Amino acid sequence: MTTEPRVYVIHENAEWFPPFAAAFEAEGVPAQEWLLTDGSIDLSSPPPPGVYWSRLSASAHTRDHGASKEYGRAVLRWLEAAGRTVVNGSAVLELEVSKAAQHAALQRAGITVPKTVAVFGTAGLKERAREFPAPFISKHNQGGKGLGVRRHESHDDFDAWVDGAEFEPSPDGITLLQENLVASEPFVTRVEFAGGEFVYAVRVDTSAGSFELCPAEACALPGADGVEPEPLFRIRTEIGADHPLVAQYRAFLSDAGITVAGIEFIETVDGRLVTYDVNTNTNYNPDVEAGAATSGPGAIAQYLGGLLAREVQPVGV
């Protein structure tokens, strides 16, 4: 790190950084990665001046970075104790790594969420699963990218899975059981925010049936026989900042102290708009960015650049 004030981007996956690096450069905002996979901090010294943006991910363990969550807890508390400007700080990290915490916060904000039971360990899984009609969903409390999400067609199948070799516990030992949400059409919607303000809404095609919906370019899969697949992600121009659900999200984010996020919801066959995930280390799809009126990384660079400008402004100016 350097003593010159800059934006520090705290994360653990270098593959996701290039779009943000380009946006910071385009905006003339000095920025530096802080890969939180190892290293050290001097707890007796203050952190360098600047703005710190946490992009720590609930899926870090899938990249052999399982300890980054604990590193992040230590680093963010250190930064906050020193009075540094931290975007998506320690309280937000706790929401990122716990879908149960997200569910509780969304519900408190009056936002419709799916019926969900959190099971600690495995002893009560089979019994609590009987509270849901089949098919139903199980997922990891600490997830990301849709990993760990499974649909179960019957309780007997679920029992066999729990007892079998394929069962994989959540990194925190908490399994969520959840109602199976049936979409009126085969897509979900992800609403992006930067600086607490609406950027755009994205239609995510789910017709292939996968729960793994990472939007980043690094997650893209090649088409069969070298043929480019149809884009899974498209702008929903009919959803704007004045949409009632977007207004609810904006209030929720403000109350939770979250300024950069993507929130996902599904429109169900019974007419509900059900919110099921909050992503505080949001990535942006290149197909969407190419046609968007506002760039997600660009909006973030502008927002963080504004915070940095206030940090370096001389006293009394």
N, C-alpha and C positions, 0 to 999 in steps of 0.2 A: 504494500500500500504506500501511497505518497501523501505528503502533508498538504498538497494542493487540493482544495475542496473539489469534489466530483460526486457523481452518482455511483454508488457501489451496488452492483447487482448480485445478490446472494442466492446461489442455487447450487445444484450438484450435477447438472447435465449440460455439458458444453455444446451438445448437438442442437439445443434449443436456442442458443444465444445469437446466431448470425442475424436474424431479422431485426432484433433489438439493437445490435451493434450498428447496423446500417441506419436505423431510425435515429439513434443518438448522433451519429455522424452527420446525417442530413440536417438535423436541428442545431448542430454546433454545440451539443451538450457533452462535456467530458464525462466519460463513463468507464468503469472498470469492473470486470468480472471478479467475483469472490467465490471460487469453487469450494464448497464446504464439504470436502471429502476427507480432508486431513488438515494439518496445520496447528496453530496455537494462537492464543490471545493473552496479553499481559493484563491481568485483572487489576494490577496496581497502577496502570497508566490509562489515560483517556483514549478513546478511539479517535482516529483521524477525523478532521472536520469534513462534513459532506452530508449527502442524503443517502440513506440506505434503503434499498428496495428488496424485500424478501420474496423470492420465487420458489421457496422450498416446497417440495412435492410429496404428496402422500404415496406416490409410486416409486420413491427413491430406492426402496428395498429390492425392486425388480431389476435394478441396475447395479446390484452389489454395493449400494450406498445406504444400507439400513440404519447406520449410525448417524446419518446426516440429520435426522429428526432431533436427536439428542444434542448434536453439535449446535443445531439451530436454536434450540431452547436456551443454551448457554450464551450464544453470541447475541441473540436478540435482547435477552435480559441485560446483558452488559451494555449494549448500545443504549437501551432505554434508560438505564440507571444513570448513564452519563449525559442524558438530555439530548442525545442526537435525534434528528428527524428520521423516523423509521416508518416506511410505508408497508402496510400489511405486516404488522409487528407480531409480538409473541402471542397475543390473544387470537390473532387471525391464524397463526400456525396451528393452534389447538383446534380451530374449526376445520382447517384443511385436512388434518390427519384423523378426523373423527366424523363419520357420517351421522352418528347418533347426536353429536353436538350440533351439527348443521340442522338436523331434523328438528331438534328442540328449539333452536333459534328461529327457524322459519315458521314453525307453528306458533311461537310466541308473537311473531309479527303478523299473524292472521293470514298467512299464505298456506294454501292447500297442499298437503304432503300425503304420500301414500301411508296406509296402515302399516306399521313397522313394529317389530319386537326385537330387542337387542338381547342376545343370549350370551352369557359369560361362560366360557368353556364349552364343553360338549355334552355334559350330563343331561341338560334339559332340552336339547335341540329337538329330539323326536317328539316329545310331549308338546312343546310350544308350537311346533309345525302344524299340529292338528287344529290349531285355531284358525288356520288359513285353508280355504277351499283350494283344491288342486285345479289348474296349475298355480304354483306360487314361485317366488324368487328367493334365493339366498345370495348374500353378498358379504364381502369383507367390510368391517367397519372402517379399517384403514385400507383404502383401495386407490383407484386412479386408473384412468384409461379404460374403465369397464372391466378390469381384470378382477377375477374372483366372483363374478356374477354368473349365476346358474339358474336356469328355469327347471323346475321339477314337475313332472307330469302326474305323479301320484305320491302319496305318502310312503308307500312301500318302496318306490324307487329312491325316495329321499333317505329312508332308513338304510337302504343298502349302500348308498353313497357315503353316508356318515360313517358307517362301519368299514368301508372299503379303503383300498390303497389310494384312490383318487382324491379323497378328502384332503383339502389343504386349508389349514386355519388361517385366519387373518393374522397379520404380524402382531396385533395387540391382543389376540385371543378372543375377540368379540365378533360373533357372527350375527348378521342382521337377517331376519326373516321378513319378507315383504309381500304385499299383495301384488299379483301380476297385473300390471296396467296394460290395457289393450287400446292401442291407438286407433283413432277414427280413420287415419291414413298412415301409411308406413314411414313416418318421420318423427323426429323430436326437434325441439327448437332450443338453441343456445343463445342467450342474450349477453352481449359483451358490454362491459363498463370500464372506463378509464377515468381516473380522477373523480370517481363516484358518479360520473355522467354516462348516459347511454351512448354507445358507439354504433352498433348495429345488431340485428338479430339474424341468426343463421339457421337455415333449414338443413337438418342432417338426415340423410336417407338411411333408413333402417330396414329396407326391404330384404337385405341379405340375412337378417336375423342376428347379426353380431351385436354384442354389447360393447365391443372395443372400438370407441369412437374418437380416438386421439386426432385432433385437427392439424397437428404440426406437420410440416413437410417431411420431417425425419421419420414420421410414422406411415407415410404413404406406401401403398403396396403396388407393384407393377401389374399391369393388365395381362391377361392370358395371351400367349404367343406374341408378346411385345406390343399388343394393341392397348392404347391408352383407355382406361376405364372411364365411364361417365363420372363426373365429379359428385362426390357424396355430400359436399357442402355448398350451399347456395344462399345468397342474401334473401331474406324475407322482407321485401320492401313495404309490405302492408303493416308491418309492426314497427312503430316508431317510438319516440320518446314520450308521446302522449298516450300510449296504450296503458290501460288500467293496471295490468300486471307489471309493466315496466315501472310504473310509478310506485307500486308496492315494493318492487325490488330495490329501487333507489332508496326508499325509506329504510328498508331492512339493512342495506349496506352501510348507510350512514350510522344507524344505531349500533351496528357491529364493528364499526371502525375499519371497514374494508373499502379500499378505493380502487383496486384493480381486481376484476373477477369476471368469470363467465358463469351464468346460472342456467341450468337446463330444466325444461318442462316438457310435458307431453299432453296432447289434447286427446282425451279418451272418448271411447264410443258412447259413454253415458254423459258426455258434455262437460266434463270437468277439465280445468287446466291444473295439472298436478305437477308441482316442483319436486325434483328428486335429487338434485346434486348442485353443489356450489364448488367451483374451481377457482382457487385464489392464486394459482400459478399458470393462468390461462395462456394458451398458445393460439396462433392465428394461422388459418389455412390460406395457402398462396392463391388458390382459385378465387376464394372470397375476396382477398385483399386486392386482386387484380381488377375487380369490378366494383369495389366499394367506393362510395363518395368520401369516406373518412377512413384512414388507415388505423388499425388497432395499435400496432407498435408506434406509429407516428403520434397518436394521441397520448400514449404513455410517455414518450420522449418529451413532448411539449409540457405535459403535466409535471414530470419530474424535473425538467429544466426550469420551470417556474419556481418550484420549491427550492432548487439549488440557487437560483438568482437571489432569493430572499435570504438564504444562508450567507451569501458572500457580500450582500449589500452593506456598505459602511454604516456604522451607527449614526443616527440622526438624519440620514438621507431619506 
